[in-house]
Amino acid sequence: MTFLAGCLCALFLLGGLRLRGRARALALLPDSDEPVHPDHRFLYPDGVELDDATKRAASRYAMAADLEVLDLVPADYPGTDLLGLLELVDPNSYRGQFFTPARTAGAAILTTEDCLRRAGGVAKDFLGGKAHDRVDFVRAAAELKRCAPRDTSLALAPGLGHDPLPLSERLGVLRILLGDFAGFALLLQGFIFLFMGFLLWRAPLWGAATVVCFHGQALLAFSGLPWARKEMIKLALFRSFLEVYTLVGAIARSRREAEDDSEARAWYEDFRASDQELFEPVRAACPHCEGEALASVITTGDAFQHKPGEFHLDRCSGCGLVFQNPRLSLVGLEFHYRDFYDGAGAEKLDFIFSINPDCYADRARALEPHLDPQSAPESWLDSGGGHGHFCLAASELFPSTRFEVLDLSEAPADAERRGWASEGHCATLPDFSRETPKRYDVISLSHCLEHVPDPVEEIEAAARLLHPGGHLFIEVPDPTCKLGRWLGRLWLPWFQPQHLNLYPADTLAELCGRHGLEVLEVDHSDAHQPTDLHYAVLVGLSRLSPPPNAPWRAPTDWSHDFVHAIAWLVGLPFLAVSFLFDKLILSRFAGRPGWSNTYRIVARKEASS
Amino acid sequence: MKDLSVTAKYTAHCWKFGKFECAELLDTDEAKFLFDVTNAILDLTSGKAAPSLPHSLVQRHTIIDRLLSDWLLQEGGGGQVLELAAGLSARGVRFTSNPDVSYTEVDLPSVLGRKRELLARTPAGQDAALRPNLRFVSGDLTRLDLESLVDPARPVFLIAEGLFMYLQADAQRVLWRRLASLCAQPGSAHVFDLVPSCEEAQANRAGRVLDLGLRLVTGGRTFAKDERTRGDLSNDLVDAGFDSVTTHDPSGDLDRWNLPHTRVPTKQLVFHASGGGAGAPTS
């Protein structure tokens, strides 16, 4: 117990030092007499007082810093909230992290007319402080950040009058900021308070030490900052009481989000009632080589959304293809993809895609050695690119390249509207290749081929769309990875029910060659994603306790939320250990045959094609 | 953090330490912390006679400032300047207080974004950031269209401070060719720093620590090393299209530069290449 208490004290103190660096990096808006720039607009919820001096100061700051979105943090922002905000955002690097979800104080936002137009809908409601709902305000901030991913920041506005966030809206705001982790974060906080209380009871000295360290965090974070002096003293004296009051109040008074999912529920009920066939007939032969020697790999359910159904993967002994058998029909695919990448699942996926932003830039860098070192590709199509995460990251490396994204959803339109891609197309690659006269210098298929029913048609289409000498980049999971066998249903790359075909590298390389694409590189080591073990823990936890409130399942009550949060709290140490094992140990084996979970192929369309 | 912005932060406080005008506009607590910690580690791991990194950097920055001032005087007080990998240097801010100087800074988007935010913290910084003669261009140097950044009808002064030590020999030559093509007008010049590997002291503990630290924070990138001497580097510059090359070694000519910290051991070498058929640089 003393060990845990010591760890907690150390964590509080180290956290305090981290918060100190962040608090000091928060810029204080200097006064300005210059008028507000005509393109600047101010969004704030009803109840916030935004005076002209603050508008002028914010406008001048945004112009000098070349920002499109500036979140204004009131100087009298409650200390507990400010510490919470600084836990989530480091002002030193926030601007450079273009996939990081928006962090807002929820008071006021400066934006440009153009950015406001791109963000549309919910953001416009807050022009001039007309609307009130804070949850919607945070949602608007999130969309504004997505529309200005490189040019969003936050600063402290001394003259901004602040209307504290009501306890009843806190949980809703936290859900927007942390997604499914909101309940877990609250429970973790509650658990820490209980542990501190327990220590005070059983080991008063250690208990007092943890309380002192907890309160001292504010002193560490805010000492030397005149604007935070009042809050610092308040927190140094009363932080535990304030935090417990806020936590209990947020849970007790929260309106259980009766999010209107009636439309989605109706769709799923209608779908169930229609009794449509979700699967094609079972295949007796491999769809690639027609070989009839098939071996069973795994049978599993939907580990992510927990929609009904069971899925089976077979491996062809001839060509090594691992394929879903029976395969989902188009209707089945529609059912299982619904609310995963968009709709109810869009915000969660956005959060997940923001966790490892480096992977997108790494893919673009992998192609770099094969390109002309003196000139960037003019045009690049990212097929299966969803909301354009790859396009946005790759445009940092190739700023003059025109990136287009293609996917069979509304996501490409969002990517275009937000400016993450120059153009978005809603189509399949084969359909697009038949309809468009365009040709591209590069086409990327990152984690796309395994999702499509006919990868051969996809490669054919890519070859058709490339300029002679153009490059095709493919990244897919490697079904020959040993971890797939060892972890079985918990191995993320099996990803049922979405992964329909998983090709071994040599079969896919041969397929490229057959379509006039000369394979330049097959890489197994750099492509490896160090995620196997901790994603296995995540998949296991998700099976153990599916996330609450999905429109395809019966509505859940608070007890489900509680059990879900407990499951994640118990799983946290396993998650941490497996994460470290993935990063520090398993990744070192990636270069050895059979250990990489992913591979990349770079191919060039023959000039004579 | 897989770029070299950590070095930009270190140098941001180094310029403040060197008492360069306007350096405080870009200094931060984080930069000071990084500077202090790095120097403490270097002090602990290096001998007394080893060159001091911060003092060497201050001397280098001073020499380049002086060369630029001299060039502007030659050009009648104004001119166009292009600084590559400008980082968090305040040189652009200092020199654009003269409205006849048009100054373009190039660096990675993350570095320039942070730079503009740091400037925006103070009224003086805001005024500087919004000057019409100070332009910030973000992009990757290897593929950026540099020609679009300069007026080909006027001579240009190109600065690349703290850049070439990270580029392999081939990449250096490619960039020099591109820069030489920008220096078509007589009077154009390119100034940069690079200490040939053969002139560096044998890798001591401090050097290894610095190398390891850089690898850790940049995802494996570190200093490029090869066998070329000063003469070889000068020849490479001439081969790339420059007319002539002069080197400035502060340790050999302390009086000329009136440098600070002359009692501290330092190591720097600044190359001054001229283009446009102007002959040897006169500064």
Boltz contact constraints between the chains, C-beta under 6 A:
constraints:
  - contact:
      token1: [A, 21]
      token2: [B, 30]
      max_distance: 6.0
  - contact:
      token1: [A, 24]
      token2: [B, 29]
      max_distance: 6.0
  - contact:
      token1: [A, 27]
      token2: [B, 121]
      max_distance: 6.0
  - contact:
      token1: [A, 30]
      token2: [B, 122]
      max_distance: 6.0
  - contact:
      token1: [A, 30]
      token2: [B, 123]
      max_distance: 6.0
  - contact:
      token1: [A, 60]
      token2: [B, 126]
      max_distance: 6.0
  - contact:
      token1: [A, 61]
      token2: [B, 120]
      max_distance: 6.0
  - contact:
      token1: [A, 64]
      token2: [B, 119]
      max_distance: 6.0
  - contact:
      token1: [A, 64]
      token2: [B, 120]
      max_distance: 6.0
  - contact:
      token1: [A, 64]
      token2: [B, 126]
      max_distance: 6.0
  - contact:
      token1: [A, 64]
      token2: [B, 129]
      max_distance: 6.0
  - contact:
      token1: [A, 64]
      token2: [B, 130]
      max_distance: 6.0
  - contact:
      token1: [A, 65]
      token2: [B, 116]
      max_distance: 6.0
  - contact:
      token1: [A, 65]
      token2: [B, 117]
      max_distance: 6.0
  - contact:
      token1: [A, 65]
      token2: [B, 120]
      max_distance: 6.0
  - contact:
      token1: [A, 66]
      token2: [B, 116]
      max_distance: 6.0
  - contact:
      token1: [A, 92]
      token2: [B, 30]
      max_distance: 6.0
  - contact:
      token1: [A, 95]
      token2: [B, 113]
      max_distance: 6.0
  - contact:
      token1: [A, 96]
      token2: [B, 110]
      max_distance: 6.0
  - contact:
      token1: [A, 153]
      token2: [B, 117]
      max_distance: 6.0
  - contact:
      token1: [A, 376]
      token2: [B, 143]
      max_distance: 6.0
  - contact:
      token1: [A, 397]
      token2: [B, 140]
      max_distance: 6.0
  - contact:
      token1: [A, 399]
      token2: [B, 139]
      max_distance: 6.0
